[in-house]
């Protein structure tokens, strides 16, 4: 039995049914899932969670599906790895990496959100499943669509690293390259979703897709022994992840699973694509779009759909985001590699942010939690001969 009440506008609080809706018809604000927290509190316990399989569905009472999970049965519950060597270099007592580079099946955080979106797509009757992507989401959507027997279309920027294109191509989706950046791709997919009635993970299924990101927060709290970290660092792209991690923490506290204060949250963006940071610096309520110019392609989203939600975290006592140049994350990626952690370019941004904060702005007796989103082998600019090529548009 689902414990979902429905959808609600994040801004004006207008209520909607739990359907394939993603934007409020009254104020154009984003929609988010609402749960019966009193019922969740009665059903959900630490003992129950710990008795379940080690995947993201162990928290199913706080995930927006009606029946049984359709996919993602091996996704989530990735390691929370303590890094004593890098903690020593940064001068902090404890430092952990939430390592989604080993997530199943496509080795990225996107397997969390897509597992939820794909299950909901099937429940809502979609026969075609797709996405707009900078690479990792395309890989995950392709894999989960193949598992569910759904026809799949993934739309990508034309200059995406070929290794990421290959990661989708092996699952045999229709890959469509659009001449433009991610924001151009996203606008086109919004029109396609409306015209053809296809299910897009990060567009008309976004309300459910975003809920999968909460499992980061759920897992971190459980893996720390049912407690919250004191600091949390994450890169920001579309703005989905960071606010949902905080929401996950709040929900655990709401239903009585964890007590105590929420952590201080630190967001990092590349200097060449930092609309959220710019909004803070200029006192804007909503981030204004920018044209991305960064080697960190996976966070090169100039018009983040949930950027204003990251902006609003500042109002609740969280730290402000930083814009970080490409050379610094490159150097800090080296620090992570020497500490035994492999990842793509975006991983250098939280590492660099941690370095800056530990240099006088953070109580060094406390502990840090950083996020490593995915493995380091996908951001290469070359691939082997015979690689799959997308359909150019």
Beta strands, then each sheet from edge to edge (+ up, - down):
strand 1: 4-9
strand 2: 15-16
strand 3: 31-35
strand 4: 80-82
strand 5: 94-99
strand 6: 128-133
strand 7: 151-157
strand 8: 174-178
strand 9: 199-200
strand 10: 231-235
strand 11: 264-270
strand 12: 322-324
strand 13: 367-372
strand 14: 391-392
sheet 1: 2+ 1- 3+
sheet 2: 4+ 5- 13- 10- 11- 12-
sheet 3: 9+ 6+ 7+ 8+ 14+
end
